[in-house]
């Protein structure tokens, strides 16, 4: 009987220890996600949108900036945040066996997966990349037309390619900015659901 009780107590204690250990890991991953969202993902999403305002201004005023040398009284700014820390690697570092259990609120897990794809998508389609691609297309057009430097100014006054390229780029920017705003909304929703005292979260994870 004593052996049986000892074994039973050992099993119970082992189970409690395992639950505490897992709950502690889940809580640490929760805090990691929350910290990254608040200190990096959200600020960088805001900077991403702001940088696209600069890109949009540059594209809309390309002719005036490049050919008329208009700096708009110093308002022209094309310095971009390269955002090396704005990526999904932190999210992907969380083991899959823990990932689903971190989120208590329904649909937060699917939102989190969407965050990963959204950040990767936005990182690939950065303001700098859009601006560079826009300029590259125009340079290729100049090369294709065999335009001499002194001919480009007059050519682009009534160039349909410039107008078409501008429209395409602005359409892309609209889509990317909408995606970035959606990302910010999801980040805020997840953050709101993950906030709280660590002790309370430990109990939630233990008994979940």
C-alpha positions as CSV (number, residue, x, y, z in Angstrom):
1,X,0.0,0.0,0.0
2,X,2.8,2.4,0.9
3,X,4.6,1.6,-2.3
4,X,1.4,2.3,-4.3
5,X,0.9,5.6,-2.5
6,X,4.5,6.6,-3.0
7,X,4.2,5.8,-6.7
8,X,0.9,7.7,-6.9
9,X,2.4,10.8,-5.2
10,X,5.4,10.6,-7.5
11,X,3.2,10.5,-10.6
12,X,1.2,13.5,-9.3
13,X,4.3,15.5,-8.4
14,X,5.8,14.7,-11.8
15,X,2.6,15.8,-13.5
16,X,2.5,19.0,-11.6
17,X,6.2,19.7,-12.4
18,X,5.6,19.1,-16.1
19,X,2.6,21.4,-16.1
20,X,4.5,24.1,-14.3
21,X,7.5,23.7,-16.7
22,X,5.3,23.9,-19.8
23,X,3.3,26.8,-18.4
24,X,6.5,28.7,-17.7
25,X,7.7,28.2,-21.3
26,X,4.4,29.3,-22.7
27,X,4.4,32.4,-20.5
28,X,8.0,33.2,-21.6
29,X,7.0,32.8,-25.3
30,X,3.9,35.0,-24.6
31,X,6.1,37.8,-23.2
32,X,8.5,37.4,-26.1
33,X,5.7,37.9,-28.6
34,X,4.3,40.8,-26.7
35,X,7.7,42.5,-26.4
36,X,8.5,42.1,-30.1
37,X,5.1,43.3,-31.1
38,X,5.2,46.4,-29.0
39,X,8.8,47.4,-29.4
40,X,9.5,46.4,-33.0
41,X,6.6,45.2,-35.1
42,X,4.2,48.1,-34.3
43,X,6.8,50.9,-34.6
44,X,8.2,49.4,-37.7
45,X,4.8,49.0,-39.3
46,X,4.2,52.7,-38.6
47,X,7.6,53.6,-40.1
48,X,6.8,51.4,-43.1
49,X,3.6,53.4,-43.8
50,X,5.5,56.7,-43.3
51,X,8.2,55.7,-45.7
52,X,5.6,54.9,-48.3
53,X,4.3,58.5,-48.0
54,X,7.9,59.6,-49.1
55,X,7.9,57.1,-51.9
56,X,4.5,58.2,-53.1
57,X,5.5,61.8,-53.1
58,X,8.7,61.0,-55.1
59,X,6.8,59.0,-57.7
60,X,4.0,61.6,-58.1
61,X,6.6,64.4,-58.5
62,X,9.3,62.4,-60.4
63,X,9.4,64.6,-63.4
64,X,9.7,67.8,-61.4
65,X,12.3,66.3,-59.0
66,X,14.5,64.7,-61.7
67,X,14.2,67.0,-64.6
68,X,13.3,70.3,-63.1
69,X,15.6,69.8,-60.1
70,X,12.8,70.8,-57.7
71,X,13.6,70.0,-54.1
72,X,10.2,71.4,-52.9
73,X,11.9,73.8,-50.5
74,X,13.8,71.0,-48.7
75,X,10.6,68.9,-48.1
76,X,11.9,66.1,-50.4
77,X,13.1,63.2,-48.3
78,X,14.0,59.8,-49.5
79,X,15.9,58.3,-46.6
80,X,14.3,55.0,-45.6
81,X,14.3,52.8,-42.6
82,X,15.9,49.6,-43.9
83,X,14.2,47.8,-41.0
84,X,16.6,44.9,-40.4
85,X,14.7,43.8,-37.3
86,X,11.3,43.9,-39.0
87,X,11.0,40.2,-39.9
88,X,9.2,37.1,-38.8
89,X,12.2,35.2,-37.5
90,X,11.3,35.8,-33.8
91,X,7.9,34.3,-34.4
92,X,9.3,31.4,-36.3
93,X,11.7,30.6,-33.5
94,X,8.9,29.5,-31.3
95,X,8.4,25.7,-31.4
96,X,5.2,24.6,-33.1
97,X,4.2,22.4,-30.2
98,X,3.9,25.5,-28.0
99,X,2.7,28.0,-30.5
100,X,-0.9,27.0,-30.6
101,X,-1.2,26.8,-26.8
102,X,0.1,30.4,-26.2
103,X,-3.1,31.9,-27.4
104,X,-6.2,31.7,-25.1
105,X,-8.5,33.8,-27.2
106,X,-10.2,32.2,-30.1
107,X,-8.8,33.2,-33.6
108,X,-5.6,34.7,-32.1
109,X,-3.6,31.8,-33.4
110,X,-4.8,32.2,-37.0
111,X,-4.1,36.0,-36.7
112,X,-0.6,35.2,-35.5
113,X,0.0,33.0,-38.5
114,X,-1.2,35.8,-40.7
115,X,1.3,38.2,-38.9
116,X,4.1,36.0,-40.1
117,X,3.0,36.0,-43.7
118,X,2.2,39.8,-43.6
119,X,5.6,40.8,-42.2
120,X,7.4,38.6,-44.8
121,X,5.3,40.1,-47.5
122,X,5.8,43.7,-46.4
123,X,9.5,43.1,-45.9
124,X,9.8,41.8,-49.5
125,X,7.9,44.8,-50.8
126,X,9.5,47.6,-48.9
127,X,9.2,51.3,-49.8
128,X,12.8,51.3,-50.9
129,X,12.2,48.4,-53.2
130,X,9.2,50.0,-54.8
131,X,11.1,53.3,-55.3
132,X,14.1,51.5,-56.8
133,X,11.9,49.4,-59.1
134,X,10.1,52.5,-60.3
135,X,13.4,54.3,-61.2
136,X,14.8,51.1,-62.8
137,X,11.8,50.8,-65.1
138,X,12.2,54.4,-66.3
139,X,15.9,53.9,-66.9
140,X,15.2,50.8,-68.9
141,X,12.6,52.8,-70.9
142,X,15.2,55.5,-71.7
143,X,17.7,52.8,-72.8
144,X,15.0,51.1,-74.9
145,X,14.2,54.4,-76.6
146,X,17.9,55.2,-77.1
147,X,17.3,58.7,-75.6
148,X,20.2,61.0,-75.2
149,X,20.5,62.9,-71.9
150,X,19.4,66.1,-73.5
151,X,16.3,64.4,-75.0
152,X,14.9,62.8,-71.8
153,X,13.4,66.0,-70.4
154,X,11.3,66.7,-73.4
155,X,10.4,63.1,-73.9
156,X,9.0,62.6,-70.4
157,X,6.8,65.7,-70.6
158,X,4.3,63.7,-72.6
159,X,5.4,60.2,-71.9
160,X,2.6,57.6,-71.4
161,X,5.1,55.1,-70.0
162,X,5.9,57.5,-67.1
163,X,2.1,57.9,-66.4
164,X,1.5,54.1,-66.6
165,X,4.5,53.3,-64.4
166,X,3.3,55.9,-61.9
167,X,-0.2,54.4,-61.8
168,X,1.1,50.9,-61.4
169,X,3.4,51.9,-58.6
170,X,0.7,53.9,-56.8
171,X,-1.6,50.9,-57.0
172,X,1.1,48.7,-55.4
173,X,1.7,51.3,-52.6
174,X,-2.1,51.4,-51.9
175,X,-2.1,47.6,-51.4
176,X,1.0,47.5,-49.3
177,X,-0.2,50.3,-47.0
178,X,-3.6,48.6,-46.6
179,X,-1.8,45.4,-45.6
180,X,0.4,47.3,-43.2
181,X,-2.6,48.9,-41.5
182,X,-4.3,45.5,-41.3
183,X,-1.1,44.2,-39.7
184,X,-1.2,47.0,-37.1
185,X,-4.8,46.2,-36.3
186,X,-4.0,42.5,-35.8
187,X,-0.9,43.3,-33.7
188,X,-3.0,45.6,-31.4
189,X,-5.7,42.9,-31.0
190,X,-3.2,40.2,-30.2
191,X,-1.3,42.4,-27.8
192,X,-4.5,43.3,-26.0
193,X,-5.3,39.7,-25.5
194,X,-1.8,38.7,-24.4
195,X,-1.3,41.4,-21.8
196,X,-1.7,40.7,-18.1
197,X,0.2,39.7,-14.9
198,X,2.6,36.7,-15.4
199,X,1.2,34.8,-12.4
200,X,-2.3,34.9,-13.8
201,X,-1.0,33.7,-17.1
202,X,0.9,30.9,-15.4
203,X,-2.4,29.7,-13.8
204,X,-4.2,29.9,-17.2
205,X,-1.5,27.8,-18.9
206,X,-1.4,25.3,-16.0
207,X,-5.1,24.6,-16.1
208,X,-5.8,25.2,-19.9
